[in-house]
């Protein structure tokens, strides 16, 4: 299981492996934690005390230091896995729900006609609808969308990255996800 790393103000920074999180604990870089420990790492026997060293890893850790505020204004990177998760694997045209290998990244305004490869121009479409649409826009075909595209927030992006998220992490992330987000319906 991965550990959700936050800055000291509680903004998500990254997903860490248990090994990387243990390094932060060992270096006294952890400011505070949330959730019940999910893993206990045991080390060697301390010569002076005769006790075995141990680290309890929590699912959410805040680390000392700060990230420049401009870093939080960036749009999350777009990839098919996150796009399909945002759209709940539903074709925006026919409304069908499909396995990921039957889905495509659909540009409402085709890139060949100047459309951007961005969250606001991309939706999930099944291969059949994408093929029928071709190089046209939905308006040109008289098609309407089953849902509108949107740019995920930082907290939504952390969920969309496809990690196995435990209850403590999901509860923390969902607390800052907008009420209109499709991720709240999952």
VMD Tcl script that builds the backbone (N, CA, C; Angstrom):
set m [mol new atoms 558]
animate dup $m
set s [atomselect $m all]
$s set {name element resname resid chain x y z} {
  {N N UNK 1 A 0.848 -1.182 0.000}
  {CA C UNK 1 A 0.000 0.000 0.000}
  {C C UNK 1 A 0.887 1.237 0.000}
  {N N UNK 2 A 0.451 2.267 -0.678}
  {CA C UNK 2 A 1.188 3.523 -0.733}
  {C C UNK 2 A 0.740 4.458 0.375}
  {N N UNK 3 A 1.617 5.392 0.703}
  {CA C UNK 3 A 1.371 6.393 1.731}
  {C C UNK 3 A 1.095 7.719 1.028}
  {N N UNK 4 A 0.067 8.435 1.479}
  {CA C UNK 4 A -0.258 9.746 0.938}
  {C C UNK 4 A 0.596 10.782 1.655}
  {N N UNK 5 A 1.450 11.465 0.891}
  {CA C UNK 5 A 2.311 12.496 1.468}
  {C C UNK 5 A 1.660 13.854 1.296}
  {N N UNK 6 A 1.608 14.623 2.390}
  {CA C UNK 6 A 1.061 15.979 2.392}
  {C C UNK 6 A 2.164 16.952 2.771}
  {N N UNK 7 A 1.955 18.239 2.467}
  {CA C UNK 7 A 2.842 19.235 3.067}
  {C C UNK 7 A 2.262 19.553 4.445}
  {N N UNK 8 A 2.944 20.389 5.226}
  {CA C UNK 8 A 2.495 20.625 6.600}
  {C C UNK 8 A 1.140 21.318 6.675}
  {N N UNK 9 A 0.714 21.974 5.576}
  {CA C UNK 9 A -0.606 22.618 5.596}
  {C C UNK 9 A -1.718 21.656 5.196}
  {N N UNK 10 A -1.358 20.419 4.808}
  {CA C UNK 10 A -2.364 19.413 4.483}
  {C C UNK 10 A -2.663 19.249 3.010}
  {N N UNK 11 A -1.877 19.881 2.128}
  {CA C UNK 11 A -2.088 19.716 0.684}
  {C C UNK 11 A -1.362 18.473 0.193}
  {N N UNK 12 A -2.044 17.640 -0.587}
  {CA C UNK 12 A -1.394 16.431 -1.113}
  {C C UNK 12 A -0.194 16.777 -1.987}
  {N N UNK 13 A 0.860 15.978 -1.834}
  {CA C UNK 13 A 2.065 16.174 -2.635}
  {C C UNK 13 A 2.331 14.986 -3.539}
  {N N UNK 14 A 2.231 13.768 -2.982}
  {CA C UNK 14 A 2.630 12.596 -3.758}
  {C C UNK 14 A 2.143 11.331 -3.087}
  {N N UNK 15 A 2.224 10.242 -3.852}
  {CA C UNK 15 A 2.051 8.902 -3.310}
  {C C UNK 15 A 3.452 8.337 -3.119}
  {N N UNK 16 A 3.713 7.780 -1.944}
  {CA C UNK 16 A 5.028 7.229 -1.629}
  {C C UNK 16 A 4.941 5.735 -1.382}
  {N N UNK 17 A 6.007 5.041 -1.695}
  {CA C UNK 17 A 6.101 3.631 -1.308}
  {C C UNK 17 A 6.348 3.588 0.201}
  {N N UNK 18 A 6.090 2.448 0.806}
  {CA C UNK 18 A 6.350 2.292 2.242}
  {C C UNK 18 A 7.827 2.535 2.535}
  {N N UNK 19 A 8.693 2.105 1.646}
  {CA C UNK 19 A 10.139 2.301 1.832}
  {C C UNK 19 A 10.494 3.788 1.851}
  {N N UNK 20 A 9.951 4.555 0.904}
  {CA C UNK 20 A 10.223 5.994 0.869}
  {C C UNK 20 A 9.655 6.694 2.104}
  {N N UNK 21 A 8.476 6.268 2.546}
  {CA C UNK 21 A 7.889 6.850 3.756}
  {C C UNK 21 A 8.751 6.540 4.971}
  {N N UNK 22 A 9.285 5.332 5.049}
  {CA C UNK 22 A 10.148 4.952 6.176}
  {C C UNK 22 A 11.389 5.836 6.242}
  {N N UNK 23 A 11.921 6.200 5.097}
  {CA C UNK 23 A 13.084 7.101 5.068}
  {C C UNK 23 A 12.712 8.453 5.671}
  {N N UNK 24 A 11.525 8.958 5.342}
  {CA C UNK 24 A 11.088 10.237 5.917}
  {C C UNK 24 A 10.927 10.140 7.434}
  {N N UNK 25 A 10.356 9.037 7.903}
  {CA C UNK 25 A 10.238 8.827 9.355}
  {C C UNK 25 A 11.617 8.802 9.992}
  {N N UNK 26 A 12.534 8.035 9.417}
  {CA C UNK 26 A 13.873 7.865 9.992}
  {C C UNK 26 A 14.655 9.176 10.019}
  {N N UNK 27 A 14.374 10.062 9.064}
  {CA C UNK 27 A 15.063 11.355 8.999}
  {C C UNK 27 A 14.347 12.452 9.779}
  {N N UNK 28 A 13.342 12.084 10.566}
  {CA C UNK 28 A 12.538 13.051 11.325}
  {C C UNK 28 A 11.918 14.125 10.429}
  {N N UNK 29 A 11.510 13.742 9.250}
  {CA C UNK 29 A 10.884 14.681 8.317}
  {C C UNK 29 A 9.368 14.691 8.431}
  {N N UNK 30 A 8.798 13.773 9.225}
  {CA C UNK 30 A 7.346 13.689 9.356}
  {C C UNK 30 A 6.881 14.650 10.445}
  {N N UNK 31 A 6.004 15.584 10.056}
  {CA C UNK 31 A 5.484 16.579 10.992}
  {C C UNK 31 A 4.301 16.026 11.780}
  {N N UNK 32 A 3.388 15.333 11.087}
  {CA C UNK 32 A 2.220 14.736 11.729}
  {C C UNK 32 A 1.656 13.644 10.836}
  {N N UNK 33 A 0.786 12.836 11.417}
  {CA C UNK 33 A 0.216 11.702 10.693}
  {C C UNK 33 A -1.293 11.647 10.903}
  {N N UNK 34 A -1.962 10.925 10.012}
  {CA C UNK 34 A -3.391 10.654 10.152}
  {C C UNK 34 A -3.635 9.173 9.896}
  {N N UNK 35 A -4.662 8.653 10.533}
  {CA C UNK 35 A -5.030 7.250 10.322}
  {C C UNK 35 A -4.264 6.320 11.240}
  {N N UNK 36 A -4.758 5.114 11.334}
  {CA C UNK 36 A -4.114 4.088 12.155}
  {C C UNK 36 A -2.930 3.503 11.405}
  {N N UNK 37 A -1.860 3.163 12.133}
  {CA C UNK 37 A -0.709 2.554 11.456}
  {C C UNK 37 A -1.131 1.312 10.681}
  {N N UNK 38 A -0.589 1.161 9.473}
  {CA C UNK 38 A -0.933 0.012 8.642}
  {C C UNK 38 A 0.232 -0.946 8.475}
  {N N UNK 39 A 1.420 -0.507 8.872}
  {CA C UNK 39 A 2.601 -1.347 8.709}
  {C C UNK 39 A 3.595 -1.009 9.796}
  {N N UNK 40 A 4.167 -2.025 10.409}
  {CA C UNK 40 A 5.213 -1.844 11.409}
  {C C UNK 40 A 6.495 -2.451 10.853}
  {N N UNK 41 A 7.528 -1.617 10.762}
  {CA C UNK 41 A 8.832 -2.080 10.295}
  {C C UNK 41 A 9.727 -2.271 11.505}
  {N N UNK 42 A 10.345 -3.416 11.582}
  {CA C UNK 42 A 11.222 -3.717 12.705}
  {C C UNK 42 A 12.661 -3.743 12.229}
  {N N UNK 43 A 13.526 -3.162 13.055}
  {CA C UNK 43 A 14.947 -3.104 12.720}
  {C C UNK 43 A 15.772 -3.948 13.672}
  {N N UNK 44 A 16.990 -3.525 13.847}
  {CA C UNK 44 A 17.919 -4.257 14.707}
  {C C UNK 44 A 17.713 -3.954 16.178}
  {N N UNK 45 A 18.499 -4.631 17.003}
  {CA C UNK 45 A 18.470 -4.440 18.456}
  {C C UNK 45 A 19.422 -3.303 18.816}
  {N N UNK 46 A 18.912 -2.345 19.580}
  {CA C UNK 46 A 19.740 -1.226 20.012}
  {C C UNK 46 A 20.683 -1.688 21.118}
  {N N UNK 47 A 21.932 -1.338 20.975}
  {CA C UNK 47 A 22.958 -1.799 21.915}
  {C C UNK 47 A 22.712 -1.266 23.327}
  {N N UNK 48 A 22.372 0.028 23.443}
  {CA C UNK 48 A 22.224 0.613 24.785}
  {C C UNK 48 A 20.970 0.147 25.506}
  {N N UNK 49 A 19.848 0.030 24.800}
  {CA C UNK 49 A 18.587 -0.297 25.464}
  {C C UNK 49 A 18.227 -1.771 25.369}
  {N N UNK 50 A 18.781 -2.445 24.392}
  {CA C UNK 50 A 18.422 -3.848 24.185}
  {C C UNK 50 A 17.071 -4.028 23.518}
  {N N UNK 51 A 16.461 -2.920 23.065}
  {CA C UNK 51 A 15.147 -2.974 22.419}
  {C C UNK 51 A 15.298 -2.984 20.901}
  {N N UNK 52 A 14.352 -3.619 20.274}
  {CA C UNK 52 A 14.344 -3.644 18.817}
  {C C UNK 52 A 13.742 -2.333 18.310}
  {N N UNK 53 A 14.386 -1.726 17.313}
  {CA C UNK 53 A 13.835 -0.493 16.745}
  {C C UNK 53 A 12.609 -0.833 15.906}
  {N N UNK 54 A 11.686 0.107 15.833}
  {CA C UNK 54 A 10.476 -0.106 15.044}
  {C C UNK 54 A 9.920 1.230 14.576}
  {N N UNK 55 A 9.334 1.190 13.401}
  {CA C UNK 55 A 8.652 2.345 12.816}
  {C C UNK 55 A 7.230 1.927 12.491}
  {N N UNK 56 A 6.279 2.720 12.944}
  {CA C UNK 56 A 4.884 2.494 12.587}
  {C C UNK 56 A 4.542 3.460 11.456}
  {N N UNK 57 A 4.164 2.923 10.297}
  {CA C UNK 57 A 3.819 3.753 9.153}
  {C C UNK 57 A 2.313 4.001 9.126}
  {N N UNK 58 A 1.959 5.252 8.939}
  {CA C UNK 58 A 0.562 5.669 8.856}
  {C C UNK 58 A 0.182 5.875 7.389}
  {N N UNK 59 A -1.090 5.775 7.043}
  {CA C UNK 59 A -1.491 5.921 5.643}
  {C C UNK 59 A -1.350 7.345 5.097}
  {N N UNK 60 A -1.326 8.334 6.010}
  {CA C UNK 60 A -1.200 9.733 5.609}
  {C C UNK 60 A -0.132 10.379 6.470}
  {N N UNK 61 A 0.854 11.000 5.826}
  {CA C UNK 61 A 1.897 11.705 6.573}
  {C C UNK 61 A 2.075 13.105 6.001}
  {N N UNK 62 A 2.320 14.056 6.892}
  {CA C UNK 62 A 2.657 15.418 6.481}
  {C C UNK 62 A 4.142 15.596 6.739}
  {N N UNK 63 A 4.839 16.169 5.777}
  {CA C UNK 63 A 6.283 16.341 5.905}
  {C C UNK 63 A 6.629 17.812 6.081}
  {N N UNK 64 A 7.739 18.033 6.774}
  {CA C UNK 64 A 8.234 19.397 6.970}
  {C C UNK 64 A 8.642 19.983 5.626}
  {N N UNK 65 A 8.603 21.300 5.536}
  {CA C UNK 65 A 8.967 21.967 4.297}
  {C C UNK 65 A 7.716 22.452 3.597}
  {N N UNK 66 A 7.910 23.199 2.551}
  {CA C UNK 66 A 6.774 23.756 1.826}
  {C C UNK 66 A 7.005 23.644 0.330}
  {N N UNK 67 A 5.917 23.581 -0.388}
  {CA C UNK 67 A 5.929 23.588 -1.843}
  {C C UNK 67 A 5.531 25.005 -2.271}
  {N N UNK 68 A 6.225 25.595 -3.240}
  {CA C UNK 68 A 5.826 26.942 -3.686}
  {C C UNK 68 A 4.354 26.980 -4.083}
  {N N UNK 69 A 3.666 28.060 -3.738}
  {CA C UNK 69 A 2.223 28.138 -3.991}
  {C C UNK 69 A 1.907 28.037 -5.481}
  {N N UNK 70 A 2.821 28.459 -6.366}
  {CA C UNK 70 A 2.545 28.370 -7.797}
  {C C UNK 70 A 2.393 26.924 -8.261}
  {N N UNK 71 A 2.970 25.974 -7.507}
  {CA C UNK 71 A 2.870 24.569 -7.892}
  {C C UNK 71 A 1.432 24.072 -7.826}
  {N N UNK 72 A 0.595 24.706 -7.023}
  {CA C UNK 72 A -0.781 24.239 -6.849}
  {C C UNK 72 A -1.721 24.829 -7.883}
  {N N UNK 73 A -1.208 25.716 -8.732}
  {CA C UNK 73 A -2.045 26.292 -9.774}
  {C C UNK 73 A -1.965 25.487 -11.064}
  {N N UNK 74 A -1.103 24.500 -11.108}
  {CA C UNK 74 A -0.920 23.714 -12.321}
  {C C UNK 74 A -2.107 22.797 -12.564}
  {N N UNK 75 A -2.407 22.594 -13.822}
  {CA C UNK 75 A -3.449 21.657 -14.206}
  {C C UNK 75 A -2.882 20.248 -14.111}
  {N N UNK 76 A -3.624 19.305 -13.546}
  {CA C UNK 76 A -3.123 17.923 -13.467}
  {C C UNK 76 A -2.829 17.370 -14.859}
  {N N UNK 77 A -1.829 16.518 -14.938}
  {CA C UNK 77 A -1.496 15.910 -16.227}
  {C C UNK 77 A -2.651 15.023 -16.685}
  {N N UNK 78 A -2.819 14.970 -18.003}
  {CA C UNK 78 A -3.899 14.197 -18.602}
  {C C UNK 78 A -3.328 12.913 -19.185}
  {N N UNK 79 A -3.924 11.792 -18.819}
  {CA C UNK 79 A -3.607 10.519 -19.474}
  {C C UNK 79 A -4.904 9.714 -19.550}
  {N N UNK 80 A -4.880 8.670 -20.352}
  {CA C UNK 80 A -6.112 7.900 -20.573}
  {C C UNK 80 A -6.655 7.287 -19.291}
  {N N UNK 81 A -5.775 6.735 -18.456}
  {CA C UNK 81 A -6.251 6.080 -17.235}
  {C C UNK 81 A -7.012 7.065 -16.350}
  {N N UNK 82 A -6.460 8.272 -16.160}
  {CA C UNK 82 A -7.136 9.263 -15.324}
  {C C UNK 82 A -8.397 9.794 -16.005}
  {N N UNK 83 A -8.362 9.974 -17.321}
  {CA C UNK 83 A -9.540 10.439 -18.053}
  {C C UNK 83 A -10.678 9.428 -17.925}
  {N N UNK 84 A -10.366 8.154 -18.150}
  {CA C UNK 84 A -11.401 7.118 -18.063}
  {C C UNK 84 A -11.958 7.017 -16.638}
  {N N UNK 85 A -11.095 7.195 -15.634}
  {CA C UNK 85 A -11.556 7.165 -14.237}
  {C C UNK 85 A -12.442 8.378 -13.947}
  {N N UNK 86 A -12.029 9.556 -14.431}
  {CA C UNK 86 A -12.852 10.762 -14.219}
  {C C UNK 86 A -14.249 10.557 -14.788}
  {N N UNK 87 A -14.320 9.953 -15.982}
  {CA C UNK 87 A -15.593 9.770 -16.671}
  {C C UNK 87 A -16.285 8.456 -16.316}
  {N N UNK 88 A -15.745 7.758 -15.327}
  {CA C UNK 88 A -16.322 6.520 -14.814}
  {C C UNK 88 A -16.521 5.469 -15.904}
  {N N UNK 89 A -15.591 5.472 -16.887}
  {CA C UNK 89 A -15.576 4.517 -17.996}
  {C C UNK 89 A -16.859 4.550 -18.820}
  {N N UNK 90 A -17.491 5.712 -18.850}
  {CA C UNK 90 A -18.746 5.881 -19.588}
  {C C UNK 90 A -18.493 6.669 -20.867}
  {N N UNK 91 A -19.005 6.169 -21.961}
  {CA C UNK 91 A -18.934 6.874 -23.235}
  {C C UNK 91 A -19.810 8.126 -23.141}
  {N N UNK 92 A -19.229 9.262 -23.460}
  {CA C UNK 92 A -19.963 10.525 -23.365}
  {C C UNK 92 A -21.049 10.645 -24.426}
  {N N UNK 93 A -20.985 9.823 -25.447}
  {CA C UNK 93 A -21.970 9.905 -26.534}
  {C C UNK 93 A -23.137 8.936 -26.346}
  {N N UNK 94 A -22.838 7.650 -26.169}
  {CA C UNK 94 A -23.933 6.665 -26.072}
  {C C UNK 94 A -24.311 6.349 -24.622}
  {N N UNK 95 A -23.478 6.710 -23.677}
  {CA C UNK 95 A -23.781 6.469 -22.267}
  {C C UNK 95 A -23.444 5.075 -21.771}
  {N N UNK 96 A -22.895 4.236 -22.638}
  {CA C UNK 96 A -22.519 2.884 -22.233}
  {C C UNK 96 A -21.270 2.888 -21.363}
  {N N UNK 97 A -21.195 1.912 -20.481}
  {CA C UNK 97 A -20.013 1.739 -19.632}
  {C C UNK 97 A -19.228 0.561 -20.201}
  {N N UNK 98 A -17.922 0.776 -20.439}
  {CA C UNK 98 A -17.098 -0.195 -21.144}
  {C C UNK 98 A -15.816 -0.495 -20.387}
  {N N UNK 99 A -15.214 -1.670 -20.644}
  {CA C UNK 99 A -13.869 -1.935 -20.114}
  {C C UNK 99 A -12.875 -0.972 -20.776}
  {N N UNK 100 A -11.773 -0.705 -20.107}
  {CA C UNK 100 A -10.838 0.307 -20.606}
  {C C UNK 100 A -10.277 -0.020 -21.983}
  {N N UNK 101 A -10.153 -1.292 -22.330}
  {CA C UNK 101 A -9.594 -1.613 -23.646}
  {C C UNK 101 A -10.574 -1.325 -24.786}
  {N N UNK 102 A -11.820 -0.981 -24.469}
  {CA C UNK 102 A -12.798 -0.618 -25.489}
  {C C UNK 102 A -13.085 0.887 -25.501}
  {N N UNK 103 A -12.267 1.650 -24.757}
  {CA C UNK 103 A -12.462 3.097 -24.664}
  {C C UNK 103 A -11.348 3.852 -25.381}
  {N N UNK 104 A -11.658 5.080 -25.768}
  {CA C UNK 104 A -10.678 5.952 -26.410}
  {C C UNK 104 A -10.766 7.345 -25.807}
  {N N UNK 105 A -9.666 8.083 -25.953}
  {CA C UNK 105 A -9.675 9.504 -25.595}
  {C C UNK 105 A -10.236 10.252 -26.797}
  {N N UNK 106 A -11.367 10.882 -26.615}
  {CA C UNK 106 A -12.065 11.571 -27.693}
  {C C UNK 106 A -11.882 13.080 -27.537}
  {N N UNK 107 A -11.451 13.724 -28.609}
  {CA C UNK 107 A -11.325 15.182 -28.632}
  {C C UNK 107 A -12.597 15.742 -29.256}
  {N N UNK 108 A -13.359 16.494 -28.478}
  {CA C UNK 108 A -14.617 17.038 -29.003}
  {C C UNK 108 A -14.350 17.915 -30.221}
  {N N UNK 109 A -13.358 18.804 -30.133}
  {CA C UNK 109 A -12.872 19.505 -31.310}
  {C C UNK 109 A -11.599 18.767 -31.712}
  {N N UNK 110 A -11.620 18.049 -32.812}
  {CA C UNK 110 A -10.469 17.217 -33.183}
  {C C UNK 110 A -9.160 18.005 -33.226}
  {N N UNK 111 A -8.088 17.359 -32.840}
  {CA C UNK 111 A -6.775 18.019 -32.845}
  {C C UNK 111 A -6.398 18.445 -34.262}
  {N N UNK 112 A -6.850 17.710 -35.273}
  {CA C UNK 112 A -6.560 18.074 -36.662}
  {C C UNK 112 A -7.228 19.385 -37.060}
  {N N UNK 113 A -8.192 19.817 -36.250}
  {CA C UNK 113 A -8.901 21.081 -36.518}
  {C C UNK 113 A -8.568 22.129 -35.467}
  {N N UNK 114 A -7.457 21.913 -34.750}
  {CA C UNK 114 A -6.997 22.903 -33.776}
  {C C UNK 114 A -7.422 22.640 -32.346}
  {N N UNK 115 A -8.061 21.527 -32.088}
  {CA C UNK 115 A -8.490 21.200 -30.735}
  {C C UNK 115 A -7.311 20.844 -29.839}
  {N N UNK 116 A -7.401 21.240 -28.596}
  {CA C UNK 116 A -6.324 20.993 -27.627}
  {C C UNK 116 A -6.460 19.603 -27.008}
  {N N UNK 117 A -5.345 19.056 -26.612}
  {CA C UNK 117 A -5.333 17.807 -25.851}
  {C C UNK 117 A -5.384 18.204 -24.379}
  {N N UNK 118 A -6.585 18.571 -23.931}
  {CA C UNK 118 A -6.762 19.115 -22.579}
  {C C UNK 118 A -7.980 18.482 -21.916}
  {N N UNK 119 A -8.051 18.641 -20.592}
  {CA C UNK 119 A -9.175 18.097 -19.832}
  {C C UNK 119 A -10.515 18.625 -20.356}
  {N N UNK 120 A -10.566 19.885 -20.776}
  {CA C UNK 120 A -11.839 20.485 -21.191}
  {C C UNK 120 A -12.233 20.124 -22.623}
  {N N UNK 121 A -11.321 19.572 -23.408}
  {CA C UNK 121 A -11.642 19.168 -24.775}
  {C C UNK 121 A -11.713 17.648 -24.918}
  {N N UNK 122 A -11.330 16.930 -23.882}
  {CA C UNK 122 A -11.281 15.465 -23.967}
  {C C UNK 122 A -12.373 14.823 -23.128}
  {N N UNK 123 A -12.970 13.800 -23.700}
  {CA C UNK 123 A -13.965 12.990 -23.011}
  {C C UNK 123 A -13.672 11.525 -23.319}
  {N N UNK 124 A -14.333 10.649 -22.634}
  {CA C UNK 124 A -14.213 9.223 -22.881}
  {C C UNK 124 A -15.274 8.810 -23.899}
  {N N UNK 125 A -14.854 8.019 -24.886}
  {CA C UNK 125 A -15.802 7.516 -25.884}
  {C C UNK 125 A -15.484 6.059 -26.179}
  {N N UNK 126 A -16.522 5.302 -26.459}
  {CA C UNK 126 A -16.292 3.919 -26.890}
  {C C UNK 126 A -15.715 3.962 -28.306}
  {N N UNK 127 A -15.078 2.893 -28.695}
  {CA C UNK 127 A -14.443 2.847 -30.018}
  {C C UNK 127 A -15.461 3.056 -31.145}
  {N N UNK 128 A -16.662 2.502 -30.982}
  {CA C UNK 128 A -17.692 2.618 -32.012}
  {C C UNK 128 A -18.112 4.075 -32.214}
  {N N UNK 129 A -18.417 4.783 -31.127}
  {CA C UNK 129 A -18.842 6.184 -31.247}
  {C C UNK 129 A -17.702 7.053 -31.772}
  {N N UNK 130 A -16.494 6.805 -31.305}
  {CA C UNK 130 A -15.351 7.589 -31.756}
  {C C UNK 130 A -15.157 7.410 -33.258}
  {N N UNK 131 A -15.315 6.193 -33.744}
  {CA C UNK 131 A -15.159 5.908 -35.166}
  {C C UNK 131 A -16.253 6.604 -35.989}
  {N N UNK 132 A -17.491 6.557 -35.505}
  {CA C UNK 132 A -18.606 7.196 -36.232}
  {C C UNK 132 A -18.460 8.710 -36.251}
  {N N UNK 133 A -17.933 9.277 -35.176}
  {CA C UNK 133 A -17.776 10.734 -35.101}
  {C C UNK 133 A -16.712 11.217 -36.080}
  {N N UNK 134 A -15.617 10.482 -36.168}
  {CA C UNK 134 A -14.554 10.858 -37.098}
  {C C UNK 134 A -13.967 12.214 -36.795}
  {N N UNK 135 A -13.830 13.031 -37.827}
  {CA C UNK 135 A -13.181 14.332 -37.729}
  {C C UNK 135 A -14.181 15.477 -37.545}
  {N N UNK 136 A -15.379 15.150 -37.089}
  {CA C UNK 136 A -16.408 16.168 -36.906}
  {C C UNK 136 A -16.577 16.501 -35.432}
  {N N UNK 137 A -17.308 17.547 -35.153}
  {CA C UNK 137 A -17.620 17.897 -33.769}
  {C C UNK 137 A -18.977 17.291 -33.412}
  {N N UNK 138 A -19.262 17.132 -32.127}
  {CA C UNK 138 A -20.593 16.628 -31.738}
  {C C UNK 138 A -21.727 17.514 -32.272}
  {N N UNK 139 A -21.511 18.826 -32.283}
  {CA C UNK 139 A -22.555 19.739 -32.796}
  {C C UNK 139 A -22.845 19.492 -34.267}
  {N N UNK 140 A -21.820 19.234 -35.047}
  {CA C UNK 140 A -22.007 18.993 -36.477}
  {C C UNK 140 A -22.845 17.736 -36.728}
  {N N UNK 141 A -22.783 16.789 -35.798}
  {CA C UNK 141 A -23.555 15.554 -35.921}
  {C C UNK 141 A -24.907 15.626 -35.213}
  {N N UNK 142 A -25.126 16.699 -34.467}
  {CA C UNK 142 A -26.352 16.816 -33.682}
  {C C UNK 142 A -26.331 15.944 -32.441}
  {N N UNK 143 A -25.135 15.571 -31.996}
  {CA C UNK 143 A -25.000 14.731 -30.805}
  {C C UNK 143 A -24.907 15.591 -29.557}
  {N N UNK 144 A -25.490 15.104 -28.474}
  {CA C UNK 144 A -25.334 15.774 -27.175}
  {C C UNK 144 A -24.496 14.872 -26.268}
  {N N UNK 145 A -23.906 15.483 -25.287}
  {CA C UNK 145 A -23.043 14.753 -24.357}
  {C C UNK 145 A -23.842 14.252 -23.156}
  {N N UNK 146 A -23.475 13.086 -22.659}
  {CA C UNK 146 A -24.085 12.528 -21.455}
  {C C UNK 146 A -23.595 13.263 -20.202}
  {N N UNK 147 A -22.425 13.884 -20.284}
  {CA C UNK 147 A -21.835 14.632 -19.168}
  {C C UNK 147 A -20.871 15.655 -19.753}
  {N N UNK 148 A -20.513 16.650 -18.970}
  {CA C UNK 148 A -19.589 17.686 -19.418}
  {C C UNK 148 A -18.189 17.405 -18.888}
  {N N UNK 149 A -17.164 17.741 -19.649}
  {CA C UNK 149 A -15.800 17.571 -19.160}
  {C C UNK 149 A -15.473 18.641 -18.116}
  {N N UNK 150 A -14.497 18.369 -17.272}
  {CA C UNK 150 A -14.027 19.350 -16.291}
  {C C UNK 150 A -12.583 19.025 -15.931}
  {N N UNK 151 A -11.894 20.009 -15.373}
  {CA C UNK 151 A -10.512 19.829 -14.930}
  {C C UNK 151 A -10.557 19.360 -13.478}
  {N N UNK 152 A -9.968 18.200 -13.175}
  {CA C UNK 152 A -9.973 17.704 -11.796}
  {C C UNK 152 A -9.171 18.610 -10.861}
  {N N UNK 153 A -9.625 18.691 -9.628}
  {CA C UNK 153 A -8.887 19.424 -8.598}
  {C C UNK 153 A -7.665 18.601 -8.185}
  {N N UNK 154 A -6.809 19.191 -7.382}
  {CA C UNK 154 A -5.620 18.492 -6.886}
  {C C UNK 154 A -6.011 17.225 -6.130}
  {N N UNK 155 A -7.029 17.310 -5.283}
  {CA C UNK 155 A -7.461 16.149 -4.499}
  {C C UNK 155 A -8.060 15.065 -5.405}
  {N N UNK 156 A -8.833 15.486 -6.406}
  {CA C UNK 156 A -9.372 14.515 -7.364}
  {C C UNK 156 A -8.245 13.841 -8.136}
  {N N UNK 157 A -7.240 14.627 -8.520}
  {CA C UNK 157 A -6.118 14.067 -9.264}
  {C C UNK 157 A -5.408 12.985 -8.453}
  {N N UNK 158 A -5.271 13.176 -7.167}
  {CA C UNK 158 A -4.629 12.162 -6.324}
  {C C UNK 158 A -5.446 10.861 -6.331}
  {N N UNK 159 A -6.765 10.976 -6.377}
  {CA C UNK 159 A -7.637 9.797 -6.447}
  {C C UNK 159 A -7.536 9.153 -7.833}
  {N N UNK 160 A -7.501 9.975 -8.872}
  {CA C UNK 160 A -7.486 9.471 -10.251}
  {C C UNK 160 A -6.189 8.757 -10.621}
  {N N UNK 161 A -5.157 8.930 -9.846}
  {CA C UNK 161 A -3.872 8.321 -10.185}
  {C C UNK 161 A -3.893 6.802 -10.088}
  {N N UNK 162 A -5.003 6.243 -9.639}
  {CA C UNK 162 A -5.191 4.803 -9.719}
  {C C UNK 162 A -4.538 3.990 -8.631}
  {N N UNK 163 A -4.269 4.573 -7.525}
  {CA C UNK 163 A -3.674 3.842 -6.400}
  {C C UNK 163 A -4.746 3.048 -5.681}
  {N N UNK 164 A -4.286 2.064 -4.923}
  {CA C UNK 164 A -5.212 1.370 -4.022}
  {C C UNK 164 A -5.306 2.233 -2.775}
  {N N UNK 165 A -6.396 2.934 -2.664}
  {CA C UNK 165 A -6.561 3.926 -1.608}
  {C C UNK 165 A -7.337 3.306 -0.458}
  {N N UNK 166 A -6.784 3.405 0.752}
  {CA C UNK 166 A -7.469 2.880 1.930}
  {C C UNK 166 A -8.481 3.906 2.425}
  {N N UNK 167 A -9.359 3.484 3.303}
  {CA C UNK 167 A -10.476 4.317 3.767}
  {C C UNK 167 A -10.003 5.647 4.354}
  {N N UNK 168 A -8.955 5.646 5.175}
  {CA C UNK 168 A -8.466 6.889 5.779}
  {C C UNK 168 A -8.026 7.886 4.704}
  {N N UNK 169 A -7.333 7.396 3.688}
  {CA C UNK 169 A -6.859 8.262 2.612}
  {C C UNK 169 A -8.028 8.792 1.789}
  {N N UNK 170 A -8.974 7.922 1.452}
  {CA C UNK 170 A -10.123 8.342 0.649}
  {C C UNK 170 A -10.961 9.372 1.404}
  {N N UNK 171 A -11.175 9.141 2.674}
  {CA C UNK 171 A -11.953 10.092 3.484}
  {C C UNK 171 A -11.271 11.460 3.485}
  {N N UNK 172 A -9.953 11.477 3.653}
  {CA C UNK 172 A -9.201 12.734 3.659}
  {C C UNK 172 A -9.319 13.439 2.309}
  {N N UNK 173 A -9.096 12.711 1.217}
  {CA C UNK 173 A -9.129 13.318 -0.112}
  {C C UNK 173 A -10.528 13.784 -0.494}
  {N N UNK 174 A -11.543 12.969 -0.212}
  {CA C UNK 174 A -12.918 13.338 -0.582}
  {C C UNK 174 A -13.429 14.557 0.183}
  {N N UNK 175 A -12.867 14.824 1.364}
  {CA C UNK 175 A -13.297 15.990 2.137}
  {C C UNK 175 A -13.040 17.288 1.373}
  {N N UNK 176 A -12.092 17.280 0.442}
  {CA C UNK 176 A -11.770 18.490 -0.327}
  {C C UNK 176 A -12.175 18.395 -1.792}
  {N N UNK 177 A -12.873 17.345 -2.163}
  {CA C UNK 177 A -13.340 17.190 -3.540}
  {C C UNK 177 A -14.650 17.963 -3.687}
  {N N UNK 178 A -14.777 18.752 -4.761}
  {CA C UNK 178 A -16.013 19.521 -4.944}
  {C C UNK 178 A -17.262 18.633 -4.931}
  {N N UNK 179 A -18.356 19.177 -4.445}
  {CA C UNK 179 A -19.604 18.418 -4.323}
  {C C UNK 179 A -20.120 17.926 -5.669}
  {N N UNK 180 A -19.834 18.650 -6.761}
  {CA C UNK 180 A -20.326 18.273 -8.090}
  {C C UNK 180 A -19.467 17.214 -8.774}
  {N N UNK 181 A -18.376 16.816 -8.156}
  {CA C UNK 181 A -17.448 15.862 -8.788}
  {C C UNK 181 A -18.101 14.501 -9.001}
  {N N UNK 182 A -17.823 13.905 -10.172}
  {CA C UNK 182 A -18.303 12.551 -10.449}
  {C C UNK 182 A -17.615 11.531 -9.547}
  {N N UNK 183 A -16.469 11.872 -8.964}
  {CA C UNK 183 A -15.775 10.937 -8.091}
  {C C UNK 183 A -16.532 10.694 -6.794}
  {N N UNK 184 A -17.389 11.592 -6.421}
  {CA C UNK 184 A -18.211 11.405 -5.216}
  {C C UNK 184 A -19.250 10.312 -5.425}
  {N N UNK 185 A -19.556 10.000 -6.671}
  {CA C UNK 185 A -20.570 8.995 -6.988}
  {C C UNK 185 A -20.010 7.589 -7.044}
  {N N UNK 186 A -18.673 7.466 -6.998}
  {CA C UNK 186 A -18.047 6.143 -7.119}
  {C C UNK 186 A -18.341 5.274 -5.920}
}
mol reanalyze $m
mol bondsrecalc $m
mol representation Tube
mol addrep $m
